[in-house]
Structure formats: C-alpha cells, structure tokens
Amino acid sequence: MVEVSQTEFDEAMQAALDAVPSGLMDMLDNVAFFVEDEPPGDYPDDLLGIYEGVPLTDRDLGWAGALPDRITLFRGPLTRMCEDIEELEDEITITVVHEIAHHFGIDDERLHELGWG
C-alpha cells in the first residue's frame, strides 16, 4: 500500500492523465473525471474506476445528453494495491485508459484481450 495525501494523489492522477495520448483525450465527448475515496456500497470494494454514461457506440441521432459522462477513480483501492507512487501513476493510467475505452464502447472482454483489463 502506498500512503499519499490527497494532493499527492491528485498530482499522480494529473501525471497519469498527461500520460494518456493526447489524440485519445481529444476524442472524448462530454466526459468529466472525478475521484472518490471508495466505491459505492453496491460495488466491489476493490473497484479501481467506473465509467458512467452512454458509450459513443450506443448514441444515435436522438441522443441529447446534457450532463457529461463520468469517469470516477477510487483512491482507496488504487492506493491499497500499489507499493509506490510510480506504480500508482501507472495503475491510474491503466484505469483511465480502461474507462475511456468504455466511453468508446469497448467491453471488458475486449479490454482483457488487448491487455488493458
């Protein structure tokens, strides 16, 4: 487990977001990023992140979503699984890319095949 302050976690998250290719980030459509301490009670307590929204592949001409889709990272599970700040940054990057993939309609099975599971 890596012990980090909220500020250190936020800096690690920013470094991780900066590591995501800019072309991928530019393709996001109405997505906001959030950090929560722990997953909600109805989710596994080792959940690292979650995408909540309508994947681009499910949107049609009638889609008029005003609120942004959400990608939420869970600080507790991420810090508990990592040994140091470098591993934390890597795991945050993997989690962000994984959740961004859901925005593009890529499911968990395909992400595992691609090595982003």
Helices and strands as residue ranges (DSSP letters): H 6-19, H 22-26, E 31-36, E 49-52, G 56-58, E 69-74, H 75-81, H 85-103, H 108-114
